[in-house]
């Protein structure tokens, strides 16, 4: 009977808005601090921050502007009056349950290694510098049970002034191919830190290797796409192997201009110039090769600075498809790249007479003016 009375007294003493969520029950979040999450992919790596989002307005409607940092959120470690962390409790970097940081692959955070996994995210604020803590404990409530022995990583970062943000928010404020910067923003402060994926190409190659062993590996288009990625990523030997599969494999390959030209480019990148030249001639003579496809192959080579090889492609296009658009355009670009401006001008004037639309006519007219002034048109 006494036990029942104690439970009843506790229930009556706790207001409904403060009741903690119970497993298996759908209840409003504690303190009306709504759950939120943000996910960003950095190449093949998925990064997610899940948090509860308090606002600047207090529970009783009071405006807490100017009273967040150093007051509501103490500087340094503090004593929360509950749990096991004593006077060594960091801030939970949000509200309610652990704020969590999840990453699908190993990354670098502010240059320091962090293994794939889910971490409790805590912060130790100060007026001049903050420490971000990634804890191996990601399932606790807040920071009440924080234990420094469970730290996976700590990094120091600099806070910045920021336009007023009413709701505590995490946002990826800079996104690049191999790194992204995520920032906490609340009130007039922002706390950014950078996550980098130093081996994105290796991760893509590993993923492609796995996937080509399943259903995608039963068509030549997948092998070609994989080869083109490997070529662009500088994995030349892998590009050759995959391009050979796309073009020549009797079970899944298909010999056509695209597969053969991809193989030729991979062979050239891998240092096998003789094989590349032979494969490229085979590609250009293939029935699937159009003058436009050959032209754009030459343009790709020009873009990589391979002027002599590009000129060979443009001249071969002229032999295979005389008088067709855009053969003269290619010869114009090839001669211009080599500094042969008078020859380029002659081909530009022929191309202008063949131009199929106003856009090409305008482009060629501008090119002719540049060539007359001795300027490259590429």
C-alpha positions as CSV (number, residue, x, y, z in Angstrom):
1,X,0.0,0.0,0.0
2,X,2.8,2.4,0.9
3,X,4.5,1.7,-2.5
4,X,1.3,2.6,-4.3
5,X,1.0,5.9,-2.4
6,X,4.6,6.9,-3.2
7,X,4.0,6.2,-7.0
8,X,0.8,8.2,-6.9
9,X,2.4,11.1,-5.1
10,X,5.2,11.2,-7.7
11,X,2.7,11.1,-10.6
12,X,0.7,14.0,-9.1
13,X,3.9,16.1,-8.6
14,X,5.1,15.9,-12.2
15,X,3.2,18.1,-14.7
16,X,2.0,16.4,-17.9
17,X,4.3,18.4,-20.1
18,X,7.3,17.0,-18.3
19,X,6.4,13.4,-18.6
20,X,9.3,11.5,-20.3
21,X,8.5,9.4,-23.3
22,X,7.9,5.8,-22.5
23,X,9.1,3.0,-24.7
24,X,6.3,1.8,-27.0
25,X,4.1,4.8,-26.4
26,X,3.5,7.7,-28.7
27,X,3.7,10.8,-26.5
28,X,4.7,14.4,-27.2
29,X,8.5,15.0,-26.7
30,X,9.6,16.2,-23.2
31,X,9.4,20.0,-22.9
32,X,7.9,20.2,-26.4
33,X,11.5,20.0,-27.8
34,X,10.6,18.5,-31.2
35,X,12.8,15.8,-32.6
36,X,14.8,16.6,-35.8
37,X,17.5,15.2,-37.9
38,X,19.7,16.2,-40.8
39,X,21.5,13.9,-43.3
40,X,24.2,14.7,-45.8
41,X,26.0,12.4,-48.1
42,X,29.7,13.1,-48.7
43,X,30.4,11.0,-51.8
44,X,29.3,7.5,-50.7
45,X,29.4,8.3,-47.0
46,X,26.1,9.0,-45.2
47,X,26.3,11.4,-42.2
48,X,23.2,11.9,-39.9
49,X,22.7,14.1,-36.8
50,X,19.6,13.3,-34.8
51,X,18.6,15.7,-32.0
52,X,15.9,17.4,-30.0
53,X,15.5,21.0,-30.8
54,X,14.8,23.6,-28.0
55,X,14.0,27.2,-28.8
56,X,15.0,30.6,-27.4
57,X,11.6,31.1,-25.7
58,X,11.5,29.5,-22.3
59,X,8.8,27.1,-21.0
60,X,6.8,29.9,-19.5
61,X,7.1,32.1,-22.5
62,X,10.0,34.2,-21.4
63,X,12.5,35.5,-24.0
64,X,15.9,34.0,-23.2
65,X,17.9,35.9,-25.8
66,X,21.2,36.8,-24.3
67,X,20.8,34.2,-21.6
68,X,21.5,31.0,-23.6
69,X,25.3,30.8,-23.6
70,X,27.0,30.8,-20.3
71,X,23.7,30.6,-18.4
72,X,21.1,28.1,-19.8
73,X,24.1,26.3,-21.4
74,X,26.9,26.7,-18.9
75,X,30.5,27.2,-20.0
76,X,32.8,24.3,-19.3
77,X,31.8,21.2,-17.4
78,X,29.0,21.5,-14.9
79,X,27.0,19.6,-12.3
80,X,23.5,18.8,-13.6
81,X,22.3,17.6,-10.2
82,X,21.4,14.2,-11.4
83,X,23.0,11.1,-13.0
84,X,26.5,9.8,-12.6
85,X,28.7,12.5,-14.2
86,X,29.0,14.6,-11.1
87,X,30.6,18.0,-11.9
88,X,32.0,16.7,-15.1
89,X,28.9,16.9,-17.3
90,X,29.2,18.4,-20.8
91,X,26.2,19.9,-22.7
92,X,24.0,17.5,-24.5
93,X,24.2,19.6,-27.7
94,X,20.4,19.7,-28.0
95,X,17.7,18.6,-25.6
96,X,16.2,15.4,-24.1
97,X,17.9,12.1,-25.3
98,X,21.4,12.0,-26.6
99,X,22.1,14.0,-29.7
100,X,23.6,11.4,-32.0
101,X,26.1,11.6,-34.8
102,X,26.0,8.6,-37.2
103,X,28.5,8.0,-40.0
104,X,28.4,5.0,-42.4
105,X,32.1,4.8,-43.1
106,X,35.4,5.9,-41.4
107,X,35.9,9.7,-41.7
108,X,38.1,12.5,-40.5
109,X,36.5,15.0,-38.1
110,X,38.6,18.2,-38.0
111,X,41.5,16.0,-39.3
112,X,41.1,13.4,-36.6
113,X,40.0,9.8,-37.4
114,X,36.5,8.6,-36.4
115,X,35.4,5.1,-37.1
116,X,32.0,4.3,-38.7
117,X,29.2,4.1,-36.2
118,X,26.8,6.1,-34.0
119,X,28.0,8.3,-31.3
120,X,26.5,10.4,-28.5
121,X,27.3,14.0,-29.4
122,X,28.2,16.4,-26.5
123,X,29.9,19.8,-26.4
124,X,31.9,21.7,-23.9
125,X,31.3,25.4,-24.6
126,X,33.4,28.4,-23.6
127,X,33.5,32.0,-24.7
128,X,36.4,31.5,-27.1
129,X,36.6,27.8,-28.0
130,X,34.4,24.7,-27.9
131,X,35.2,21.1,-27.6
132,X,33.0,18.6,-29.5
133,X,32.8,15.2,-27.9
134,X,31.9,12.0,-29.7
135,X,31.0,9.4,-27.1
136,X,30.7,5.6,-27.6
137,X,27.5,5.9,-25.5
138,X,24.7,7.0,-27.8
139,X,21.7,5.7,-26.0
140,X,21.6,7.7,-22.7
141,X,19.3,10.5,-21.7
142,X,21.1,13.8,-22.1
143,X,24.5,14.1,-20.6
144,X,23.5,12.9,-17.1
145,X,25.5,9.6,-17.5
146,X,28.4,11.0,-19.5
147,X,31.7,9.2,-18.8
148,X,34.9,10.6,-20.4
149,X,36.3,7.0,-20.5
150,X,33.7,6.3,-23.2
151,X,35.0,9.1,-25.5
152,X,35.8,8.0,-29.0
153,X,37.1,11.5,-30.1
154,X,37.3,15.1,-28.9
155,X,38.0,18.0,-31.3
156,X,38.4,21.7,-30.6
157,X,36.6,24.2,-32.8
158,X,35.9,27.9,-32.9
159,X,32.3,29.4,-32.4
160,X,31.2,32.2,-34.7
161,X,28.6,35.0,-34.5
162,X,25.5,34.1,-36.5
163,X,22.2,35.6,-37.5
164,X,19.5,34.9,-34.9
165,X,18.2,31.3,-35.0
166,X,15.2,30.7,-32.8
167,X,15.2,26.9,-32.9
168,X,18.4,25.0,-32.2
169,X,19.4,23.7,-35.7
170,X,22.1,21.5,-37.3
171,X,22.8,22.3,-40.9
172,X,25.4,21.3,-43.5
173,X,26.7,24.8,-44.4
174,X,29.4,23.7,-46.9
175,X,29.3,20.6,-49.1
176,X,32.1,19.4,-51.4
177,X,33.0,16.2,-53.1
178,X,35.1,14.8,-50.3
179,X,34.2,17.0,-47.3
180,X,31.3,18.9,-45.7
181,X,31.0,21.4,-42.8
182,X,28.1,20.9,-40.4
183,X,27.2,23.6,-37.9
184,X,25.0,23.9,-34.8
185,X,23.2,27.3,-34.8
186,X,21.2,28.7,-32.0
187,X,20.4,32.2,-30.8
188,X,23.3,34.3,-32.1
189,X,26.0,31.6,-32.3
190,X,27.2,29.0,-34.8
191,X,29.5,26.2,-34.1
192,X,30.9,24.6,-37.3
193,X,33.1,21.6,-37.8
194,X,34.4,19.7,-40.9
195,X,34.0,16.1,-41.8
196,X,36.2,14.8,-44.5
197,X,36.2,11.5,-46.5
198,X,39.9,11.1,-47.6
199,X,39.3,8.0,-49.6
200,X,36.1,8.5,-51.4
201,X,37.4,7.1,-54.7
202,X,38.5,3.9,-52.9
203,X,35.0,3.6,-51.4
204,X,33.4,4.0,-54.8
205,X,35.7,1.5,-56.4
206,X,35.0,-1.0,-53.6
207,X,31.2,-0.5,-54.0
208,X,31.4,-0.9,-57.8
209,X,33.4,-4.1,-57.4
210,X,30.7,-5.5,-55.1
211,X,27.8,-4.4,-57.3
212,X,29.3,-5.7,-60.5
213,X,29.2,-9.2,-59.0
214,X,25.4,-8.9,-58.8
215,X,22.6,-8.0,-61.3
216,X,24.2,-4.8,-62.6
217,X,27.2,-6.9,-63.8
218,X,25.0,-8.6,-66.4
219,X,25.0,-5.6,-68.8
220,X,27.8,-3.9,-70.6
221,X,26.5,-0.4,-69.7
222,X,27.3,-1.0,-66.0
223,X,30.9,-2.1,-66.8
224,X,31.4,0.9,-69.0
225,X,30.0,3.3,-66.4
226,X,32.3,1.7,-63.8
227,X,35.3,2.0,-66.2
228,X,34.6,5.7,-66.9
229,X,34.4,6.4,-63.1
230,X,37.7,4.5,-62.5
231,X,39.3,6.4,-65.4
232,X,38.2,9.8,-64.0
233,X,39.4,8.8,-60.5
234,X,42.8,7.9,-61.7
235,X,42.4,4.1,-61.2
236,X,43.8,3.4,-64.6
237,X,44.5,-0.4,-64.4
238,X,41.0,-0.9,-62.9
239,X,39.5,1.2,-65.7
240,X,41.2,-1.0,-68.3
241,X,39.9,-4.2,-66.7
242,X,36.4,-2.9,-66.6
243,X,36.5,-1.4,-70.0
244,X,37.7,-4.7,-71.5
245,X,34.7,-6.4,-69.9
246,X,32.3,-3.8,-71.3
247,X,33.7,-4.0,-74.8
248,X,35.1,-7.5,-75.3
249,X,33.6,-9.9,-72.8
250,X,31.7,-12.6,-74.9
251,X,29.0,-12.9,-72.2
252,X,28.1,-9.4,-71.2
253,X,30.2,-7.1,-73.4
254,X,29.2,-5.2,-76.5
255,X,31.7,-3.8,-79.0
256,X,30.6,-0.3,-80.1
257,X,32.1,3.2,-80.4
258,X,31.4,4.1,-76.8
259,X,32.9,0.9,-75.2
260,X,35.9,0.9,-77.5
261,X,36.7,4.6,-77.1
262,X,36.4,4.2,-73.3
263,X,38.8,1.2,-73.5
264,X,41.2,3.3,-75.7
265,X,41.2,6.1,-73.2
266,X,41.9,3.8,-70.3
267,X,44.7,2.1,-72.1
268,X,46.3,5.5,-72.9
269,X,46.0,6.5,-69.2
270,X,47.6,3.3,-68.1
271,X,50.6,4.0,-70.4
272,X,49.8,1.6,-73.2
273,X,49.9,4.0,-76.1
274,X,50.2,1.4,-78.8
275,X,47.1,-0.6,-77.7
276,X,45.2,2.7,-77.2
277,X,45.9,3.9,-80.7
278,X,44.8,0.6,-82.2
279,X,41.6,0.4,-80.1
280,X,40.8,4.0,-81.0
281,X,41.1,3.4,-84.7
282,X,38.9,0.4,-84.3
283,X,36.3,2.5,-82.4
284,X,36.2,5.3,-85.1
285,X,35.8,2.7,-87.9
286,X,33.0,0.9,-86.1
287,X,29.6,1.1,-87.7
288,X,28.1,2.7,-84.6
289,X,30.5,5.6,-84.7
290,X,28.9,8.9,-85.8
291,X,30.9,12.0,-86.8
292,X,29.4,13.8,-83.8
293,X,30.6,11.1,-81.4
294,X,34.1,11.2,-82.9
295,X,34.1,15.0,-82.8
296,X,33.3,15.1,-79.0
297,X,36.0,12.5,-78.3
298,X,38.4,14.9,-79.9
299,X,37.0,17.7,-77.7
300,X,37.6,15.5,-74.6
301,X,41.2,15.1,-75.6
302,X,41.6,18.8,-76.2
303,X,40.1,19.4,-72.7
304,X,42.8,17.2,-71.2
305,X,45.6,19.0,-73.1
306,X,46.3,16.2,-75.6
307,X,46.4,18.4,-78.6
308,X,48.2,16.2,-81.0
309,X,46.0,13.1,-80.3
310,X,42.9,15.3,-80.6
311,X,44.1,16.6,-84.0
312,X,44.6,13.0,-85.2
313,X,41.0,12.3,-84.1
314,X,39.7,15.3,-86.0
315,X,41.6,14.4,-89.2
316,X,40.5,10.7,-89.0
317,X,36.9,12.0,-88.7
318,X,37.4,14.0,-91.9
319,X,38.6,10.9,-93.7
320,X,35.7,8.7,-92.5
321,X,32.9,11.3,-92.8
322,X,34.0,13.9,-95.4
323,X,31.7,16.9,-95.7
324,X,29.6,16.1,-92.7
325,X,28.8,18.3,-89.7
326,X,30.8,18.8,-87.4
327,X,34.0,17.6,-89.2
328,X,35.0,21.1,-90.2
329,X,34.4,22.4,-86.7
330,X,36.8,19.7,-85.3
331,X,39.5,20.7,-87.8
332,X,39.0,24.3,-86.8
333,X,39.5,23.5,-83.1
334,X,42.4,21.1,-83.7
335,X,44.4,23.6,-85.8
336,X,43.5,26.5,-83.4
337,X,44.8,24.5,-80.5
338,X,48.1,23.9,-82.3
339,X,48.4,27.6,-83.2
340,X,47.6,27.1,-86.9
341,X,45.2,30.0,-87.0
342,X,45.1,30.5,-90.8
343,X,44.2,26.8,-91.3
344,X,41.7,27.0,-88.5
345,X,40.1,30.1,-90.1
346,X,39.7,28.3,-93.4
347,X,37.9,25.4,-91.7
348,X,35.8,27.8,-89.6
349,X,34.5,29.5,-92.7
350,X,33.5,26.1,-94.2
351,X,31.9,25.1,-91.0
352,X,29.9,28.4,-90.9
353,X,28.4,27.5,-94.3
354,X,27.2,24.1,-92.9
355,X,26.0,25.4,-89.5
356,X,22.6,23.7,-88.7
357,X,21.1,26.4,-86.5
358,X,21.5,30.0,-85.3
359,X,23.4,29.1,-82.1
360,X,26.1,27.4,-84.1
361,X,26.2,30.2,-86.6
362,X,26.7,32.7,-83.9
363,X,29.3,30.6,-82.2
364,X,31.3,30.1,-85.4
365,X,31.0,33.8,-86.3
366,X,32.6,34.7,-83.0
367,X,35.3,32.1,-83.5
368,X,36.1,33.5,-86.9
369,X,36.6,37.0,-85.4
370,X,38.9,35.5,-82.7
371,X,41.0,33.6,-85.3
372,X,41.4,36.7,-87.4
373,X,43.0,38.3,-84.4
374,X,45.3,35.3,-83.9
375,X,43.4,34.0,-80.8
376,X,42.7,30.4,-79.9
377,X,39.0,29.5,-80.0
378,X,39.1,26.6,-77.5
